[in-house]
Amino acid sequence: MVRTPRAVTMLWLLRGAWLEAVIQGRPALLAYFRDCYYPTLRFLSDPQGPLHACTAEEHKDSPFVPVYPAGWFTQTP
């Protein structure tokens, strides 16, 4: 079972939490790292986590996460 879509969602949510923490200031940034960033990275990089098949030397794409829709760049207005 490929779990990469879940990893993409987690990273998207992590980015949103970061943007909110930056606006709120230093205490929120500390809470972001403690409550969001480190637990999420632990989850993603776990041997059973969504990114378990990726290494520093190799990335394995998921067939379920398209970069762009088929035919996106071939359409004319």
Jmol script that loads the backbone (N, CA, C; Angstrom):
load data "model"
ATOM      1  N   MET A   1       0.843  -1.187   0.000  1.00  0.00           N
ATOM      2  CA  MET A   1       0.000   0.000   0.000  1.00  0.00           C
ATOM      3  C   MET A   1       0.885   1.246   0.000  1.00  0.00           C
ATOM      4  N   VAL A   2       0.636   2.145  -0.924  1.00  0.00           N
ATOM      5  CA  VAL A   2       1.390   3.397  -1.010  1.00  0.00           C
ATOM      6  C   VAL A   2       0.706   4.439  -0.132  1.00  0.00           C
ATOM      7  N   ARG A   3       1.478   5.086   0.711  1.00  0.00           N
ATOM      8  CA  ARG A   3       0.905   6.055   1.655  1.00  0.00           C
ATOM      9  C   ARG A   3       1.383   7.474   1.400  1.00  0.00           C
ATOM     10  N   THR A   4       1.955   7.725   0.248  1.00  0.00           N
ATOM     11  CA  THR A   4       2.504   9.042  -0.039  1.00  0.00           C
ATOM     12  C   THR A   4       1.461  10.155  -0.011  1.00  0.00           C
ATOM     13  N   PRO A   5       0.218   9.957  -0.490  1.00  0.00           N
ATOM     14  CA  PRO A   5      -0.753  11.056  -0.406  1.00  0.00           C
ATOM     15  C   PRO A   5      -0.954  11.561   1.022  1.00  0.00           C
ATOM     16  N   ARG A   6      -0.893  10.667   1.992  1.00  0.00           N
ATOM     17  CA  ARG A   6      -1.013  11.083   3.384  1.00  0.00           C
ATOM     18  C   ARG A   6       0.179  11.952   3.780  1.00  0.00           C
ATOM     19  N   ALA A   7       1.369  11.606   3.297  1.00  0.00           N
ATOM     20  CA  ALA A   7       2.559  12.405   3.597  1.00  0.00           C
ATOM     21  C   ALA A   7       2.429  13.799   3.006  1.00  0.00           C
ATOM     22  N   VAL A   8       1.912  13.897   1.795  1.00  0.00           N
ATOM     23  CA  VAL A   8       1.729  15.205   1.161  1.00  0.00           C
ATOM     24  C   VAL A   8       0.747  16.049   1.963  1.00  0.00           C
ATOM     25  N   THR A   9      -0.327  15.444   2.423  1.00  0.00           N
ATOM     26  CA  THR A   9      -1.308  16.159   3.244  1.00  0.00           C
ATOM     27  C   THR A   9      -0.677  16.626   4.545  1.00  0.00           C
ATOM     28  N   MET A  10       0.109  15.761   5.177  1.00  0.00           N
ATOM     29  CA  MET A  10       0.763  16.141   6.433  1.00  0.00           C
ATOM     30  C   MET A  10       1.711  17.315   6.225  1.00  0.00           C
ATOM     31  N   LEU A  11       2.478  17.295   5.142  1.00  0.00           N
ATOM     32  CA  LEU A  11       3.401  18.398   4.862  1.00  0.00           C
ATOM     33  C   LEU A  11       2.653  19.684   4.548  1.00  0.00           C
ATOM     34  N   TRP A  12       1.536  19.574   3.846  1.00  0.00           N
ATOM     35  CA  TRP A  12       0.709  20.754   3.543  1.00  0.00           C
ATOM     36  C   TRP A  12       0.165  21.362   4.831  1.00  0.00           C
ATOM     37  N   LEU A  13      -0.318  20.528   5.740  1.00  0.00           N
ATOM     38  CA  LEU A  13      -0.819  21.018   7.027  1.00  0.00           C
ATOM     39  C   LEU A  13       0.299  21.604   7.878  1.00  0.00           C
ATOM     40  N   LEU A  14       1.471  20.997   7.821  1.00  0.00           N
ATOM     41  CA  LEU A  14       2.632  21.509   8.555  1.00  0.00           C
ATOM     42  C   LEU A  14       2.982  22.908   8.074  1.00  0.00           C
ATOM     43  N   ARG A  15       2.937  23.121   6.773  1.00  0.00           N
ATOM     44  CA  ARG A  15       3.210  24.450   6.203  1.00  0.00           C
ATOM     45  C   ARG A  15       2.186  25.476   6.697  1.00  0.00           C
ATOM     46  N   GLY A  16       0.919  25.103   6.724  1.00  0.00           N
ATOM     47  CA  GLY A  16      -0.117  26.020   7.220  1.00  0.00           C
ATOM     48  C   GLY A  16       0.087  26.383   8.681  1.00  0.00           C
ATOM     49  N   ALA A  17       0.459  25.397   9.483  1.00  0.00           N
ATOM     50  CA  ALA A  17       0.729  25.657  10.904  1.00  0.00           C
ATOM     51  C   ALA A  17       1.922  26.586  11.061  1.00  0.00           C
ATOM     52  N   TRP A  18       2.936  26.403  10.203  1.00  0.00           N
ATOM     53  CA  TRP A  18       4.119  27.269  10.237  1.00  0.00           C
ATOM     54  C   TRP A  18       3.733  28.717   9.938  1.00  0.00           C
ATOM     55  N   LEU A  19       2.930  28.916   8.906  1.00  0.00           N
ATOM     56  CA  LEU A  19       2.528  30.277   8.536  1.00  0.00           C
ATOM     57  C   LEU A  19       1.766  30.967   9.661  1.00  0.00           C
ATOM     58  N   GLU A  20       0.915  30.230  10.336  1.00  0.00           N
ATOM     59  CA  GLU A  20       0.185  30.808  11.466  1.00  0.00           C
ATOM     60  C   GLU A  20       1.130  31.117  12.628  1.00  0.00           C
ATOM     61  N   ALA A  21       2.074  30.234  12.901  1.00  0.00           N
ATOM     62  CA  ALA A  21       3.003  30.437  14.009  1.00  0.00           C
ATOM     63  C   ALA A  21       3.899  31.644  13.762  1.00  0.00           C
ATOM     64  N   VAL A  22       4.321  31.848  12.525  1.00  0.00           N
ATOM     65  CA  VAL A  22       5.183  32.991  12.196  1.00  0.00           C
ATOM     66  C   VAL A  22       4.463  34.301  12.503  1.00  0.00           C
ATOM     67  N   ILE A  23       3.202  34.362  12.205  1.00  0.00           N
ATOM     68  CA  ILE A  23       2.415  35.579  12.464  1.00  0.00           C
ATOM     69  C   ILE A  23       2.273  35.825  13.960  1.00  0.00           C
ATOM     70  N   GLN A  24       2.106  34.764  14.737  1.00  0.00           N
ATOM     71  CA  GLN A  24       1.858  34.899  16.174  1.00  0.00           C
ATOM     72  C   GLN A  24       3.101  35.206  16.993  1.00  0.00           C
ATOM     73  N   GLY A  25       4.281  34.875  16.480  1.00  0.00           N
ATOM     74  CA  GLY A  25       5.499  35.244  17.193  1.00  0.00           C
ATOM     75  C   GLY A  25       6.233  34.086  17.849  1.00  0.00           C
ATOM     76  N   ARG A  26       7.240  34.453  18.639  1.00  0.00           N
ATOM     77  CA  ARG A  26       8.182  33.476  19.200  1.00  0.00           C
ATOM     78  C   ARG A  26       7.553  32.356  20.018  1.00  0.00           C
ATOM     79  N   PRO A  27       6.656  32.631  20.960  1.00  0.00           N
ATOM     80  CA  PRO A  27       6.079  31.512  21.720  1.00  0.00           C
ATOM     81  C   PRO A  27       5.345  30.515  20.819  1.00  0.00           C
ATOM     82  N   ALA A  28       4.666  31.021  19.802  1.00  0.00           N
ATOM     83  CA  ALA A  28       3.955  30.136  18.875  1.00  0.00           C
ATOM     84  C   ALA A  28       4.931  29.315  18.041  1.00  0.00           C
ATOM     85  N   LEU A  29       6.076  29.907  17.687  1.00  0.00           N
ATOM     86  CA  LEU A  29       7.085  29.160  16.931  1.00  0.00           C
ATOM     87  C   LEU A  29       7.650  28.019  17.772  1.00  0.00           C
ATOM     88  N   LEU A  30       7.887  28.284  19.041  1.00  0.00           N
ATOM     89  CA  LEU A  30       8.368  27.237  19.937  1.00  0.00           C
ATOM     90  C   LEU A  30       7.346  26.105  20.019  1.00  0.00           C
ATOM     91  N   ALA A  31       6.084  26.454  20.187  1.00  0.00           N
ATOM     92  CA  ALA A  31       5.026  25.448  20.245  1.00  0.00           C
ATOM     93  C   ALA A  31       4.905  24.700  18.919  1.00  0.00           C
ATOM     94  N   TYR A  32       5.104  25.394  17.815  1.00  0.00           N
ATOM     95  CA  TYR A  32       5.051  24.757  16.500  1.00  0.00           C
ATOM     96  C   TYR A  32       6.092  23.646  16.398  1.00  0.00           C
ATOM     97  N   PHE A  33       7.325  23.943  16.761  1.00  0.00           N
ATOM     98  CA  PHE A  33       8.368  22.922  16.670  1.00  0.00           C
ATOM     99  C   PHE A  33       8.099  21.769  17.637  1.00  0.00           C
ATOM    100  N   ARG A  34       7.690  22.093  18.844  1.00  0.00           N
ATOM    101  CA  ARG A  34       7.443  21.069  19.859  1.00  0.00           C
ATOM    102  C   ARG A  34       6.228  20.201  19.514  1.00  0.00           C
ATOM    103  N   ASP A  35       5.134  20.838  19.100  1.00  0.00           N
ATOM    104  CA  ASP A  35       3.864  20.133  18.930  1.00  0.00           C
ATOM    105  C   ASP A  35       3.579  19.669  17.502  1.00  0.00           C
ATOM    106  N   CYS A  36       4.204  20.315  16.521  1.00  0.00           N
ATOM    107  CA  CYS A  36       3.878  19.998  15.121  1.00  0.00           C
ATOM    108  C   CYS A  36       5.052  19.423  14.346  1.00  0.00           C
ATOM    109  N   TYR A  37       6.123  20.203  14.264  1.00  0.00           N
ATOM    110  CA  TYR A  37       7.232  19.860  13.379  1.00  0.00           C
ATOM    111  C   TYR A  37       7.905  18.534  13.734  1.00  0.00           C
ATOM    112  N   TYR A  38       8.405  18.425  14.952  1.00  0.00           N
ATOM    113  CA  TYR A  38       9.136  17.218  15.332  1.00  0.00           C
ATOM    114  C   TYR A  38       8.255  15.964  15.354  1.00  0.00           C
ATOM    115  N   PRO A  39       7.030  16.015  15.899  1.00  0.00           N
ATOM    116  CA  PRO A  39       6.181  14.822  15.824  1.00  0.00           C
ATOM    117  C   PRO A  39       5.851  14.407  14.385  1.00  0.00           C
ATOM    118  N   THR A  40       5.625  15.380  13.509  1.00  0.00           N
ATOM    119  CA  THR A  40       5.306  15.059  12.119  1.00  0.00           C
ATOM    120  C   THR A  40       6.499  14.425  11.422  1.00  0.00           C
ATOM    121  N   LEU A  41       7.696  14.982  11.614  1.00  0.00           N
ATOM    122  CA  LEU A  41       8.882  14.383  11.001  1.00  0.00           C
ATOM    123  C   LEU A  41       9.147  12.982  11.539  1.00  0.00           C
ATOM    124  N   ARG A  42       8.900  12.786  12.824  1.00  0.00           N
ATOM    125  CA  ARG A  42       9.062  11.456  13.407  1.00  0.00           C
ATOM    126  C   ARG A  42       8.094  10.473  12.738  1.00  0.00           C
ATOM    127  N   PHE A  43       6.853  10.919  12.552  1.00  0.00           N
ATOM    128  CA  PHE A  43       5.837  10.085  11.908  1.00  0.00           C
ATOM    129  C   PHE A  43       6.209   9.768  10.458  1.00  0.00           C
ATOM    130  N   LEU A  44       6.625  10.785   9.702  1.00  0.00           N
ATOM    131  CA  LEU A  44       6.936  10.597   8.283  1.00  0.00           C
ATOM    132  C   LEU A  44       8.159   9.712   8.062  1.00  0.00           C
ATOM    133  N   SER A  45       9.156   9.846   8.922  1.00  0.00           N
ATOM    134  CA  SER A  45      10.405   9.117   8.723  1.00  0.00           C
ATOM    135  C   SER A  45      10.453   7.776   9.455  1.00  0.00           C
ATOM    136  N   ASP A  46       9.409   7.419  10.154  1.00  0.00           N
ATOM    137  CA  ASP A  46       9.341   6.139  10.849  1.00  0.00           C
ATOM    138  C   ASP A  46       9.524   4.990   9.852  1.00  0.00           C
ATOM    139  N   PRO A  47      10.151   3.891  10.250  1.00  0.00           N
ATOM    140  CA  PRO A  47      10.317   2.757   9.335  1.00  0.00           C
ATOM    141  C   PRO A  47       9.000   2.227   8.763  1.00  0.00           C
ATOM    142  N   GLN A  48       7.894   2.465   9.440  1.00  0.00           N
ATOM    143  CA  GLN A  48       6.575   2.069   8.931  1.00  0.00           C
ATOM    144  C   GLN A  48       5.780   3.266   8.427  1.00  0.00           C
ATOM    145  N   GLY A  49       6.405   4.440   8.386  1.00  0.00           N
ATOM    146  CA  GLY A  49       5.716   5.668   7.986  1.00  0.00           C
ATOM    147  C   GLY A  49       5.552   5.806   6.482  1.00  0.00           C
ATOM    148  N   PRO A  50       4.882   6.864   6.053  1.00  0.00           N
ATOM    149  CA  PRO A  50       4.567   7.066   4.646  1.00  0.00           C
ATOM    150  C   PRO A  50       5.788   7.200   3.745  1.00  0.00           C
ATOM    151  N   LEU A  51       6.894   7.686   4.269  1.00  0.00           N
ATOM    152  CA  LEU A  51       8.080   7.887   3.439  1.00  0.00           C
ATOM    153  C   LEU A  51       9.127   6.795   3.675  1.00  0.00           C
ATOM    154  N   HIS A  52       8.696   5.648   4.152  1.00  0.00           N
ATOM    155  CA  HIS A  52       9.640   4.574   4.492  1.00  0.00           C
ATOM    156  C   HIS A  52      10.431   4.080   3.285  1.00  0.00           C
ATOM    157  N   ALA A  53       9.899   4.221   2.070  1.00  0.00           N
ATOM    158  CA  ALA A  53      10.602   3.714   0.883  1.00  0.00           C
ATOM    159  C   ALA A  53      11.610   4.716   0.328  1.00  0.00           C
ATOM    160  N   CYS A  54      11.602   5.946   0.807  1.00  0.00           N
ATOM    161  CA  CYS A  54      12.514   6.976   0.303  1.00  0.00           C
ATOM    162  C   CYS A  54      13.785   7.006   1.156  1.00  0.00           C
ATOM    163  N   THR A  55      14.908   7.224   0.481  1.00  0.00           N
ATOM    164  CA  THR A  55      16.186   7.355   1.180  1.00  0.00           C
ATOM    165  C   THR A  55      16.864   8.630   0.703  1.00  0.00           C
ATOM    166  N   ALA A  56      17.986   8.956   1.284  1.00  0.00           N
ATOM    167  CA  ALA A  56      18.733  10.138   0.854  1.00  0.00           C
ATOM    168  C   ALA A  56      19.251   9.968  -0.571  1.00  0.00           C
ATOM    169  N   GLU A  57      19.450   8.728  -0.995  1.00  0.00           N
ATOM    170  CA  GLU A  57      19.981   8.462  -2.330  1.00  0.00           C
ATOM    171  C   GLU A  57      18.896   8.259  -3.385  1.00  0.00           C
ATOM    172  N   GLU A  58      17.683   7.913  -2.972  1.00  0.00           N
ATOM    173  CA  GLU A  58      16.651   7.557  -3.938  1.00  0.00           C
ATOM    174  C   GLU A  58      15.269   7.984  -3.449  1.00  0.00           C
ATOM    175  N   HIS A  59      14.473   8.515  -4.361  1.00  0.00           N
ATOM    176  CA  HIS A  59      13.084   8.864  -4.068  1.00  0.00           C
ATOM    177  C   HIS A  59      12.189   8.024  -4.957  1.00  0.00           C
ATOM    178  N   LYS A  60      11.151   7.446  -4.388  1.00  0.00           N
ATOM    179  CA  LYS A  60      10.222   6.635  -5.167  1.00  0.00           C
ATOM    180  C   LYS A  60       8.896   7.376  -5.263  1.00  0.00           C
ATOM    181  N   ASP A  61       8.536   7.771  -6.478  1.00  0.00           N
ATOM    182  CA  ASP A  61       7.284   8.492  -6.698  1.00  0.00           C
ATOM    183  C   ASP A  61       6.085   7.585  -6.491  1.00  0.00           C
ATOM    184  N   SER A  62       4.995   8.194  -6.076  1.00  0.00           N
ATOM    185  CA  SER A  62       3.740   7.483  -5.936  1.00  0.00           C
ATOM    186  C   SER A  62       2.907   7.705  -7.190  1.00  0.00           C
ATOM    187  N   PRO A  63       2.278   6.667  -7.701  1.00  0.00           N
ATOM    188  CA  PRO A  63       1.426   6.870  -8.873  1.00  0.00           C
ATOM    189  C   PRO A  63       0.133   7.596  -8.536  1.00  0.00           C
ATOM    190  N   PHE A  64      -0.159   7.819  -7.261  1.00  0.00           N
ATOM    191  CA  PHE A  64      -1.415   8.428  -6.846  1.00  0.00           C
ATOM    192  C   PHE A  64      -1.341   9.936  -6.668  1.00  0.00           C
ATOM    193  N   VAL A  65      -0.166  10.530  -6.804  1.00  0.00           N
ATOM    194  CA  VAL A  65      -0.012  11.968  -6.595  1.00  0.00           C
ATOM    195  C   VAL A  65       0.514  12.596  -7.881  1.00  0.00           C
ATOM    196  N   PRO A  66      -0.393  13.038  -8.793  1.00  0.00           N
ATOM    197  CA  PRO A  66       0.088  13.650 -10.031  1.00  0.00           C
ATOM    198  C   PRO A  66       0.689  15.024  -9.766  1.00  0.00           C
ATOM    199  N   VAL A  67       1.720  15.354 -10.519  1.00  0.00           N
ATOM    200  CA  VAL A  67       2.332  16.669 -10.397  1.00  0.00           C
ATOM    201  C   VAL A  67       1.412  17.706 -11.036  1.00  0.00           C
ATOM    202  N   TYR A  68       0.832  17.357 -12.159  1.00  0.00           N
ATOM    203  CA  TYR A  68      -0.141  18.209 -12.835  1.00  0.00           C
ATOM    204  C   TYR A  68      -1.070  17.295 -13.625  1.00  0.00           C
ATOM    205  N   PRO A  69      -2.276  17.743 -13.935  1.00  0.00           N
ATOM    206  CA  PRO A  69      -3.223  16.890 -14.661  1.00  0.00           C
ATOM    207  C   PRO A  69      -2.699  16.533 -16.052  1.00  0.00           C
ATOM    208  N   ALA A  70      -3.044  15.349 -16.511  1.00  0.00           N
ATOM    209  CA  ALA A  70      -2.634  14.925 -17.855  1.00  0.00           C
ATOM    210  C   ALA A  70      -3.156  15.913 -18.884  1.00  0.00           C
ATOM    211  N   GLY A  71      -2.297  16.311 -19.806  1.00  0.00           N
ATOM    212  CA  GLY A  71      -2.684  17.237 -20.862  1.00  0.00           C
ATOM    213  C   GLY A  71      -2.684  18.701 -20.448  1.00  0.00           C
ATOM    214  N   TRP A  72      -2.264  19.011 -19.258  1.00  0.00           N
ATOM    215  CA  TRP A  72      -2.310  20.377 -18.729  1.00  0.00           C
ATOM    216  C   TRP A  72      -1.541  21.363 -19.618  1.00  0.00           C
ATOM    217  N   PHE A  73      -0.359  20.972 -20.085  1.00  0.00           N
ATOM    218  CA  PHE A  73       0.473  21.877 -20.860  1.00  0.00           C
ATOM    219  C   PHE A  73       0.201  21.825 -22.366  1.00  0.00           C
ATOM    220  N   THR A  74      -0.666  20.929 -22.799  1.00  0.00           N
ATOM    221  CA  THR A  74      -0.946  20.830 -24.223  1.00  0.00           C
ATOM    222  C   THR A  74      -2.245  21.523 -24.618  1.00  0.00           C
ATOM    223  N   GLN A  75      -3.004  22.018 -23.670  1.00  0.00           N
ATOM    224  CA  GLN A  75      -4.268  22.689 -23.965  1.00  0.00           C
ATOM    225  C   GLN A  75      -4.008  24.082 -24.516  1.00  0.00           C
ATOM    226  N   THR A  76      -4.847  24.506 -25.450  1.00  0.00           N
ATOM    227  CA  THR A  76      -4.753  25.868 -25.992  1.00  0.00           C
ATOM    228  C   THR A  76      -5.994  26.647 -25.594  1.00  0.00           C
ATOM    229  N   PRO A  77      -5.852  27.960 -25.418  1.00  0.00           N
ATOM    230  CA  PRO A  77      -7.010  28.749 -24.962  1.00  0.00           C
ATOM    231  C   PRO A  77      -8.091  28.865 -26.020  1.00  0.00           C
TER     232      PRO A  77
END
end "model"
wireframe off; spacefill off
backbone 0.3
color backbone group
